[in-house]
Amino acid sequence: MNRDPRAIVDEAPMSRLQIAAVAITVGLNALDGFDVLSISFAAPSIAAEWGIDRKVLGIVLSMELIGMAVGSVLLGGVADRIGRRRTILGCLVAMAIGMAMVTTAHDVTTLSVWRLLTGLGIGGMLAAINAAAAEFASVRRRNLALAIMVIGYPIGAVLGGLIAALLLKGGDWRAVFEFGAIVTACFIPLVWFFVPEPVQFLLARRPQGALEKVNRTLARFGHAPIDALPPVETGAARASVADILRPGLLGITLLVTLAYFAHIVSFYFILKWSPKIVVDLGYPPAQAAGVLVWANVGGAVGGAIFGLLAQRFALKPMTIVALILSTVMVALFGAAGVRSLGGLAALACISGLFTNSAVVGLYTIFARAFPAHVRATGTGFAIGIGRGGAALSPILAGVLFSAGLPLAGVAIALAAGSLIAAIALGALKLRFADEKAA
């Protein structure tokens, strides 16, 4: 059989293993959601125990985000060179170590170092699983698979938040990280046994024994083997940041990176500061974690709805609408003057719905904007540079709070990021292979 294996995967119904592999990427993103937000769940207790003010706390909250930025850029390229599977496994090890060692920290410096290591693993994970989810899915189900993968993040935050609220009732914030380390380690055997290397990567990189590896993956997907590899595509051997900055991809790379950077400033304001804001209004840390859970409930619902709609409607206009509504809701979270716990939870939920819908749209654009040989590189670059917005968000909010700006002013300032993202995405000119226009 000489049919191109990429066409086989694209056109055939998804096998059980493909569905399982996509499901594992959802679980990995859920793990990312918990790992990233674990510091937010624990932040009020850490601040109280160590006497940290808002400005220092903002820096602590940003450390894993800085690691994510570096990890996405560096390890995204690694995933295009050594493979999605190996990169995911390596990142899981780094994340498990980072989460476990946080429990030994007794000062801000040590805590920051281990959160940085955790962030490096998370950043590489994001680039690798986004590419893997796209490559395991058929064309018909690709948008939905990517959307479901992305909403794993808020699902993980919701489940993690519920568990964190229970753990925090015991009074020790370290239990949150112990739980995260154990769950992270449990994913290593799942990836080892149920996540093969995608055929798109194998054909793009042509490692030693590529034909046998492709046939092994096809067999696990329930397909007949091929007799020979298809011809190498021009430029397919390159997999570097320089490649995505060449003419033809440069404009796409810059615009999607700007859009992601700006929107993430708004996105992480809600995720990183809402527990502290709620505590400062007089509520205990466990109830503050509950408000963050509702933000992620909204994110999960919004991502699911967006994924279903993306199978029927143009991707870019939907994402722009989500970004505009995100601008409005993030601003309202601080500017509406709501002080009741129920009202704050409702605003956080609706904000999460629109902010995460926009993230789903942006991640789907990443996976479809870059060719297979630089898919993880391009995704990692956009996420990595964009994560600068994630690192900037809590620091910027902390500086604005320390300067005396009220909550309403800080919320409006941070909400502007989503509006900038909508403008950048409006300037993006894309044509996808499986739809008329974006």
JOVENFEN-V764320 format. One record per pair of residues at least 6 apart in sequence whose C-alpha atoms are under 6 Angstrom apart, sorted by the first residue. I is the first residue (numbers start at 0). J is the second residue. D is the distance in Angstrom with one decimal. If there is no record, write none. Layout:
# JOVENFEN-V764320
[[I J D] [I J D]]
This chain:
# JOVENFEN-V764320
[[0 225 4.6] [0 226 5.4] [1 225 5.2] [1 226 5.6] [8 137 5.8] [9 137 4.2] [9 138 5.0] [10 137 6.0] [14 220 5.5] [17 135 5.6] [20 194 5.3] [21 132 5.4] [24 128 5.7] [25 148 4.3] [25 151 4.7] [28 151 5.0] [28 152 5.0] [29 151 4.3] [29 152 4.3] [29 154 5.8] [29 155 3.7] [30 155 5.8] [32 152 4.3] [32 155 5.0] [32 156 4.9] [33 155 5.2] [33 156 4.7] [33 159 5.4] [39 271 5.6] [40 288 5.7] [41 172 5.3] [53 397 5.8] [54 397 5.0] [57 393 5.1] [57 394 4.7] [57 397 5.4] [58 394 5.8] [61 390 4.7] [62 111 5.8] [62 114 5.9] [62 115 5.3] [63 114 4.8] [63 115 4.5] [63 118 4.0] [64 118 5.9] [64 390 5.0] [65 390 5.6] [66 115 4.7] [66 118 4.2] [66 119 4.4] [67 118 4.3] [67 119 4.9] [67 121 5.8] [67 122 3.9] [68 383 3.8] [68 384 5.9] [68 386 4.9] [70 119 4.3] [70 122 4.5] [70 123 4.9] [71 122 4.2] [71 123 4.6] [71 126 6.0] [71 379 4.4] [71 383 4.5] [72 379 4.9] [72 380 4.6] [72 383 4.9] [74 123 4.7] [75 123 5.8] [75 126 5.2] [75 375 4.9] [75 376 4.6] [75 379 4.5] [76 376 4.5] [78 86 5.5] [78 127 6.0] [79 375 5.8] [83 127 5.2] [84 196 5.7] [87 124 5.6] [90 120 4.2] [90 124 6.0] [93 120 5.4] [94 117 4.5] [94 120 5.2] [95 180 4.7] [95 183 5.5] [95 184 5.8] [97 113 4.9] [97 116 5.5] [97 117 4.7] [98 176 5.4] [98 180 5.0] [99 177 5.8] [99 180 5.2] [101 110 5.8] [101 113 5.8] [102 173 5.1] [104 110 5.2] [126 375 5.3] [126 378 5.6] [126 379 4.7] [127 375 5.8] [130 375 5.5] [133 141 5.9] [143 306 5.0] [146 306 4.8] [146 359 5.5] [149 359 5.8] [150 299 5.1] [150 302 5.5] [153 295 4.5] [153 298 5.7] [153 299 5.3] [154 299 5.9] [157 292 4.8] [157 295 5.6] [160 292 5.5] [163 175 5.7] [164 285 4.9] [198 213 5.7] [203 235 5.6] [203 372 5.2] [214 224 5.0] [235 372 5.7] [238 372 5.9] [238 373 5.1] [254 423 5.9] [256 381 4.4] [256 385 5.7] [258 420 3.9] [258 423 5.5] [259 385 5.2] [260 385 3.6] [260 388 4.8] [261 416 4.4] [261 420 5.4] [262 416 5.0] [262 417 4.2] [262 420 5.5] [263 388 5.5] [263 389 5.4] [264 388 4.8] [264 389 5.5] [264 392 4.8] [264 416 5.8] [265 413 5.2] [265 414 5.0] [265 416 5.5] [266 354 5.9] [267 389 5.8] [268 392 5.8] [274 287 4.6] [274 288 5.8] [277 287 5.4] [290 344 4.8] [293 344 5.8] [293 348 4.9] [294 347 4.5] [294 348 4.0] [294 351 4.6] [295 351 5.9] [297 348 4.4] [297 349 5.8] [297 351 4.8] [297 352 4.1] [298 351 4.4] [298 352 4.2] [298 355 4.9] [301 352 4.3] [301 356 5.2] [302 355 5.9] [302 356 4.7] [305 356 5.8] [313 437 5.7] [314 437 5.7] [315 437 5.1] [318 357 5.2] [318 360 5.2] [319 421 5.0] [321 353 5.4] [321 357 5.2] [322 357 5.6] [322 417 5.3] [322 421 5.6] [323 418 5.8] [325 353 5.0] [325 354 5.1] [326 414 4.9] [326 417 5.3] [326 418 5.8] [328 350 5.0] [329 350 5.7] [329 414 5.3] [330 410 4.9] [330 411 4.5] [330 414 5.3] [332 346 5.7] [333 406 5.4] [333 407 4.5] [333 410 5.0] [334 407 4.0] [365 378 5.5] [429 437 5.7] [430 436 5.1] [430 437 5.8]]
